[in-house]
Every structure is written in C-alpha cells, then in structure tokens.
Amino acid sequence: MDLALVWFILIAVLWTGYLVLEGFDFGVGMLMPMVGKTNKTRRVALNTIGPVWDGNEVWLLTAGGATFAAFPEWYATLFSGFYLPLLLILVALIVRAVAIEYRGKINDDRWRSRWDWAIIISAWIPSILWGVAFANIVRGVPLDADHQFIGNFFTLLNPFALLGGAVTLFLFLSHGSIFLALKTDGVVRERAEALAQRFSVIALVVAGAWAVWAQVAYSVTWTWIAVAVAAVALIAVWFLVRTSSFGKAFLANSVAIVAAVVLIFGSLYPDVMPASNDAANSLTVDNASSTDYTLTVMTWVAAVLTPIVLAYQGWTYWVFKRRISEDHIPEHTELTFNKD
C-alpha cells in the first residue's frame, strides 16, 4: 500500500470536513449584520453555531498536523511561502474566538457592537483567504531547486487566486444562510431564506467560472467529473432554496464543497505544491512525504481515534439539533456584570 498516497487522500478528506463545517460558521458570522438588527436577533444567529464552532476548528488543526507529520516539506514550503495570509487567518480565528466569548460580558451596547464587528470581520478574512490560498496551490507558485517559495505576497494576488477567494466567500455565504434557515425561526429565518436565494445564484456563477478556468488551465481529464458534480449540486441549491427545501439545499451545498476539494486535490496529484517557474522544482507526494514508519504509525493512530472523534461530534450536532428563535433568548442570561 502506498501510504503517502493514502495520507494525501486523508488530508483532502480533513480539508473537506473543515470547509463544510467551518463554511457555515464563517457564513453565519458574515451574515450577522444582515439577519440580526437587534441584540436578540444577533444572539439567535450566534447561538446556532455556539455549541459547535470550536469543534469544527478541530478539522483545521488535524489537517495542519497531518500535513506536518505526513508531508513535512510540503508543510514547510506552504507555511513559509504563504506566511502572511496564513498569519492573517490565524489572527482572525483567534479574534473570533475571543469575540464570541467576550461579547456578552458587559451590559453595554457599544461593547457588544465592537465584538460583533470583530466576529463579522474575522469571518470575512478567512472566507476570502482560504480560497486565495487553495487557488494558488492549484495554479502553482515559484519555487527554487530547494523547494523554497521565491515569490512575495503580491505574487499570490493574481486574478485566478482572487477569483478563488470569491468562490469560497460566496459558497460560505450561501452555506451560512441555508444553515440559518434550517436552525432558526421567526424574523432571522425569514431574512436567512431571502439571503440564501440571493447568494445561491452568486455562488453558482462565481464557482462555475473558477471551476471551468481551473479545469481548462490546470487540471486533468478525470476532474471534469468533479466540475460536473459541483455544477449539478449548485444548480440544485438554487432550485431547492426557492422551494424552501433547506435540508436538501444544505446537503447539496455540502456536495458542491466536497466536489471543489476533489477538483483541487485531483488537479494537484502527483504534486502537492506545483512550481510555476520550473516543473522540476515541484514538491510531489513522493519527495515531500515522511518515512514509511512514520506514515504507518500515523495510520494506526488515525484508525483508532478518528471514529471516536466523529462519534462525539455527531452526538454534539444531534443534541443541539432544535431550531432557535428570539423566544429562546432571555434578556440578561449572557451578562455577568454591568459596565457601570
């Protein structure tokens, strides 16, 4: 068994889990000012992700850790070359975590408003930058003979990558609005349903344009399957939100994200970090991987622990499956002390 290939696929699976689950977290954060005009309605939106957002981030930690252990050269090149955008994402995730915990600590509208904007901005930044990062990986970046990135931050801001950032942005906005329509009642649900209709169209157009560009310019023949699946799924989302079938729409949007990850990793293989200046400098699954012993140990650990993590996370979603409305939000339960 080629364990390097197995871990390449497993890392793709981990990124899929992260983008599907954190996608609606980011979407809810970005949509807070659109669905929440009062403190209560913003709390309704925030409470839909309150029990799960930190658990969803585990997928990112696991994907990063698996990359570090299974493909250390890929990890080193990626995190050194993409240092600034990844740092911005990390700072945004930290700010979001603090903001979610701190917004209700003082009974003051200005205090809550500042932390609300921290949540909103810290959702927008990763939603764009993850797409920029993945698009650059597909396109390839300049590497020297030692597999070191020799570009700069502005090298990453090319048209293909910026369109990739727009793809993740609107996919997450669509994902978040559909999730809110599923998880809320009352005025928040009504606003979320209207937003889902709008963003499903934009996501279909933007993602379709980027997927065709990626397929024609950088992909292999079989990944047309992923493009076709994504297209069918996003058309289904557009149709389903108009018939108020939001459970099916959420599933279809998730399928579109899965297909996008298949397109990205399918386009990469056998590379993990293509060199845009000289193909001989590319990092591949073989020359970037750890030893067989390391990969064997990782495989056994993953086989034992992964089912436990999945069972626990599934149980969490089951426990918090009910809808939330303003009626479920008491006036002062989130407050610990007054500003004055």
C-alpha positions as CSV (number, residue, x, y, z in Angstrom):
1,M,0.0,0.0,0.0
2,D,1.3,3.5,-0.9
3,L,0.9,5.2,2.5
4,A,2.0,8.6,1.1
5,L,-1.0,8.5,-1.4
6,V,-3.3,7.3,1.4
7,W,-2.3,10.3,3.5
8,F,-2.6,12.7,0.6
9,I,-6.2,11.5,0.3
10,L,-6.8,11.6,4.0
11,I,-5.6,15.2,4.2
12,A,-8.1,16.1,1.4
13,V,-10.8,14.4,3.5
14,L,-9.8,16.5,6.5
15,W,-9.9,19.7,4.5
16,T,-13.3,18.7,3.2
17,G,-14.6,18.3,6.7
18,Y,-13.2,21.6,7.7
19,L,-14.6,23.6,4.8
20,V,-18.0,22.0,5.0
21,L,-18.3,22.6,8.8
22,E,-16.5,25.9,9.2
23,G,-18.0,27.1,6.0
24,F,-21.4,27.7,7.7
25,D,-19.7,29.0,10.8
26,F,-18.0,31.7,8.7
27,G,-21.2,32.3,6.8
28,V,-23.2,32.9,10.0
29,G,-20.5,35.3,11.2
30,M,-20.5,37.3,7.9
31,L,-24.3,37.4,7.9
32,M,-24.8,38.6,11.5
33,P,-25.5,42.3,10.5
34,M,-27.8,41.2,7.7
35,V,-30.0,38.8,9.8
36,G,-29.6,40.4,13.2
37,K,-30.8,44.0,13.5
38,T,-31.1,43.8,17.3
39,N,-29.0,42.2,20.1
40,K,-31.6,39.4,20.4
41,T,-31.6,38.5,16.7
42,R,-27.8,38.6,16.6
43,R,-27.7,36.3,19.6
44,V,-30.1,33.9,17.8
45,A,-27.7,33.8,14.8
46,L,-24.6,33.4,17.0
47,N,-26.3,30.7,19.2
48,T,-26.8,28.5,16.1
49,I,-23.0,27.9,16.0
50,G,-22.2,28.4,19.6
51,P,-22.1,24.7,20.6
52,V,-20.2,23.6,17.5
53,W,-17.8,26.3,16.1
54,D,-14.8,25.3,18.2
55,G,-15.3,21.6,17.5
56,N,-15.4,22.4,13.8
57,E,-12.0,24.1,14.1
58,V,-10.5,20.7,15.1
59,W,-10.7,19.7,11.5
60,L,-8.3,22.5,10.6
61,L,-5.9,21.6,13.5
62,T,-5.9,18.0,12.3
63,A,-5.4,18.8,8.7
64,G,-2.4,21.0,9.6
65,G,-1.0,18.5,12.0
66,A,-1.4,15.7,9.4
67,T,0.3,17.7,6.8
68,F,3.2,18.5,9.2
69,A,3.7,14.8,10.1
70,A,3.0,13.2,6.7
71,F,4.5,15.8,4.3
72,P,6.9,17.9,6.3
73,E,8.5,19.5,3.2
74,W,5.0,20.5,1.9
75,Y,4.2,22.0,5.3
76,A,7.5,23.9,5.4
77,T,7.1,25.4,1.9
78,L,3.5,26.1,2.3
79,F,3.7,27.8,5.7
80,S,6.8,29.8,4.9
81,G,5.7,30.9,1.4
82,F,2.1,31.7,2.5
83,Y,3.2,33.1,5.8
84,L,1.3,36.5,5.7
85,P,-2.1,35.2,4.5
86,L,-2.0,32.2,6.9
87,L,-1.0,34.6,9.7
88,L,-3.9,36.8,8.9
89,I,-6.2,33.7,9.0
90,L,-4.8,32.7,12.4
91,V,-5.2,36.1,13.9
92,A,-8.8,36.2,12.6
93,L,-9.6,32.8,14.2
94,I,-8.1,34.0,17.5
95,V,-10.1,37.3,17.4
96,R,-13.3,35.4,16.5
97,A,-12.8,33.0,19.5
98,V,-12.3,35.9,21.9
99,A,-15.2,37.9,20.4
100,I,-17.7,35.1,20.8
101,E,-16.7,34.6,24.4
102,Y,-16.4,38.3,25.3
103,R,-19.4,40.0,23.6
104,G,-21.8,39.3,26.4
105,K,-19.5,40.0,29.3
106,I,-20.6,43.6,29.8
107,N,-24.1,45.0,29.6
108,D,-23.3,47.8,27.1
109,D,-24.5,48.2,23.5
110,R,-21.2,49.7,22.3
111,W,-19.2,46.9,23.9
112,R,-21.4,44.3,22.2
113,S,-21.3,46.2,18.9
114,R,-17.5,46.2,18.8
115,W,-17.2,42.5,19.5
116,D,-19.9,41.8,16.9
117,W,-17.9,43.6,14.3
118,A,-14.9,41.6,15.4
119,I,-16.8,38.4,14.7
120,I,-18.0,39.7,11.3
121,I,-14.6,40.8,10.1
122,S,-12.9,37.7,11.5
123,A,-15.3,35.6,9.4
124,W,-14.8,37.6,6.2
125,I,-11.0,37.4,6.2
126,P,-10.6,33.6,6.3
127,S,-13.5,33.1,3.9
128,I,-11.6,35.0,1.2
129,L,-8.1,34.0,2.1
130,W,-8.7,30.2,2.1
131,G,-9.9,30.5,-1.5
132,V,-6.9,32.6,-2.4
133,A,-4.5,30.0,-0.8
134,F,-6.0,26.9,-2.4
135,A,-6.2,28.6,-5.8
136,N,-2.5,29.5,-5.7
137,I,-1.7,25.9,-4.8
138,V,-3.6,24.6,-7.8
139,R,-2.0,27.3,-10.1
140,G,1.4,26.7,-8.7
141,V,3.9,29.2,-7.2
142,P,7.5,30.0,-8.0
143,L,9.9,27.6,-6.2
144,D,13.7,27.2,-6.3
145,A,15.6,24.0,-6.6
146,D,15.4,23.5,-2.8
147,H,11.6,23.8,-3.0
148,Q,11.5,27.2,-1.3
149,F,9.0,29.8,-2.2
150,I,10.7,32.7,-4.1
151,G,7.7,35.0,-4.7
152,N,6.2,37.5,-2.4
153,F,2.7,38.4,-1.0
154,F,1.7,40.1,-4.2
155,T,2.6,37.0,-6.2
156,L,-0.3,35.4,-4.5
157,L,-2.8,38.1,-5.6
158,N,-3.2,37.0,-9.2
159,P,-6.6,37.0,-10.9
160,F,-7.1,33.2,-10.7
161,A,-6.4,33.3,-6.9
162,L,-8.6,36.3,-6.3
163,L,-11.5,34.6,-8.1
164,G,-10.8,31.6,-5.9
165,G,-11.2,33.8,-2.9
166,A,-14.6,35.0,-4.3
167,V,-15.6,31.3,-4.7
168,T,-15.1,30.4,-1.0
169,L,-16.6,33.7,0.1
170,F,-19.9,33.2,-1.7
171,L,-20.0,29.5,-1.1
172,F,-19.7,30.2,2.6
173,L,-22.3,33.0,2.5
174,S,-24.7,30.6,0.8
175,H,-23.8,27.8,3.2
176,G,-24.3,30.0,6.2
177,S,-27.6,31.4,5.1
178,I,-29.0,28.0,4.4
179,F,-27.8,26.8,7.8
180,L,-29.5,29.7,9.5
181,A,-32.7,29.0,7.6
182,L,-32.5,25.4,9.0
183,K,-31.6,26.3,12.5
184,T,-33.8,29.4,13.3
185,D,-37.4,30.5,13.4
186,G,-39.0,33.9,13.2
187,V,-37.5,37.0,11.6
188,V,-34.0,35.6,11.5
189,R,-35.2,32.6,9.4
190,E,-37.1,34.9,7.1
191,R,-34.1,37.0,6.4
192,A,-31.8,34.0,6.0
193,E,-34.2,32.4,3.5
194,A,-34.1,35.6,1.4
195,L,-30.3,35.8,1.6
196,A,-30.0,32.1,0.6
197,Q,-31.9,32.8,-2.6
198,R,-29.5,35.7,-3.4
199,F,-26.2,34.0,-2.5
200,S,-27.0,30.7,-4.1
201,V,-27.2,32.4,-7.5
202,I,-23.9,34.3,-7.0
203,A,-22.1,31.2,-5.7
204,L,-23.3,29.3,-8.8
205,V,-21.9,31.9,-11.2
206,V,-18.6,32.6,-9.5
207,A,-17.8,29.0,-8.6
208,G,-18.7,27.9,-12.1
209,A,-16.4,30.4,-13.7
210,W,-13.5,29.4,-11.5
211,A,-14.0,25.7,-11.8
212,V,-14.0,25.8,-15.6
213,W,-10.9,28.1,-15.6
214,A,-9.1,25.7,-13.2
215,Q,-10.2,22.6,-15.2
216,V,-9.1,24.0,-18.6
217,A,-5.8,25.6,-17.3
218,Y,-4.5,23.3,-14.6
219,S,-6.5,20.1,-14.2
220,V,-6.5,16.6,-15.7
221,T,-9.3,15.0,-17.7
222,W,-11.0,13.0,-15.0
223,T,-11.6,16.0,-12.7
224,W,-14.3,17.2,-15.2
225,I,-16.4,14.8,-13.1
226,A,-15.9,16.9,-10.1
227,V,-16.7,20.1,-12.0
228,A,-19.9,18.5,-13.3
229,V,-20.9,17.3,-9.8
230,A,-20.3,20.7,-8.4
231,A,-22.3,22.4,-11.1
232,V,-25.3,20.0,-10.6
233,A,-25.1,20.5,-6.8
234,L,-25.1,24.3,-7.1
235,I,-28.0,24.3,-9.5
236,A,-29.8,22.0,-7.1
237,V,-29.1,24.5,-4.3
238,W,-30.5,27.4,-6.4
239,F,-33.7,25.3,-7.1
240,L,-34.1,23.9,-3.5
241,V,-33.9,27.2,-1.7
242,R,-36.7,28.5,-3.9
243,T,-38.9,25.6,-2.9
244,S,-37.9,26.0,0.8
245,S,-36.2,22.6,0.9
246,F,-33.4,23.9,3.1
247,G,-32.3,20.5,4.4
248,K,-31.7,19.2,0.9
249,A,-30.2,22.5,-0.1
250,F,-27.7,22.3,2.7
251,L,-26.7,18.8,1.6
252,A,-26.4,19.9,-2.0
253,N,-24.2,22.9,-1.0
254,S,-22.0,20.5,1.0
255,V,-21.7,18.2,-2.0
256,A,-20.5,21.2,-4.0
257,I,-17.8,21.9,-1.5
258,V,-16.7,18.3,-1.5
259,A,-16.5,18.4,-5.3
260,A,-14.4,21.5,-5.1
261,V,-11.9,19.8,-2.8
262,V,-11.8,16.8,-5.2
263,L,-11.1,19.2,-8.0
264,I,-8.3,20.9,-6.1
265,F,-6.5,17.8,-4.9
266,G,-7.2,15.9,-8.1
267,S,-5.6,18.7,-10.0
268,L,-2.6,18.6,-7.8
269,Y,-1.7,14.9,-7.9
270,P,1.0,13.7,-8.1
271,D,2.2,17.2,-6.9
272,V,1.4,18.7,-3.5
273,M,3.0,22.1,-4.4
274,P,3.5,22.7,-8.1
275,A,6.3,25.0,-9.2
276,S,5.0,27.6,-11.7
277,N,8.5,28.5,-12.9
278,D,10.0,25.0,-13.4
279,A,8.2,21.7,-13.0
280,A,11.4,20.1,-11.8
281,N,11.2,22.2,-8.6
282,S,7.7,20.9,-7.7
283,L,7.0,19.1,-4.5
284,T,5.4,15.8,-5.1
285,V,3.6,13.2,-3.0
286,D,6.8,11.1,-3.0
287,N,9.6,13.7,-2.5
288,A,7.6,15.6,0.2
289,S,6.5,12.6,2.4
290,S,7.7,11.3,5.7
291,T,9.2,7.8,6.1
292,D,7.1,4.7,5.8
293,Y,7.5,4.0,9.5
294,T,6.1,7.5,10.4
295,L,3.2,7.0,8.0
296,T,2.4,3.6,9.4
297,V,2.2,4.8,13.0
298,M,0.0,7.7,11.9
299,T,-2.3,5.3,10.1
300,W,-2.8,3.2,13.1
301,V,-3.4,6.2,15.4
302,A,-5.9,7.6,12.9
303,A,-7.7,4.3,12.6
304,V,-8.3,4.2,16.3
305,L,-9.1,7.8,17.2
306,T,-11.0,9.0,14.1
307,P,-14.2,7.0,14.8
308,I,-14.2,8.3,18.4
309,V,-13.9,12.0,17.2
310,L,-16.6,11.5,14.6
311,A,-19.0,9.9,17.0
312,Y,-18.5,12.7,19.6
313,Q,-19.0,15.4,17.0
314,G,-22.1,13.7,15.5
315,W,-23.6,13.4,19.0
316,T,-23.0,17.1,19.6
317,Y,-24.9,18.0,16.5
318,W,-27.7,15.7,17.5
319,V,-28.1,17.2,20.9
320,F,-28.2,20.8,19.5
321,K,-30.5,20.0,16.6
322,R,-33.5,22.1,17.5
323,R,-34.3,25.5,16.0
324,I,-33.6,28.7,17.8
325,S,-35.8,31.8,17.9
326,E,-35.9,35.1,19.9
327,D,-38.3,33.4,22.3
328,H,-35.4,31.2,23.4
329,I,-33.2,34.2,24.2
330,P,-33.7,35.6,27.8
331,E,-32.8,39.2,28.3
332,H,-29.9,39.1,30.6
333,T,-28.6,35.5,30.9
334,E,-25.5,36.2,28.9
335,L,-24.4,39.1,31.2
336,T,-22.0,38.7,34.1
337,F,-21.6,42.3,35.2
338,N,-22.6,45.8,34.2
339,K,-20.2,48.4,32.8
340,D,-21.1,50.9,35.4
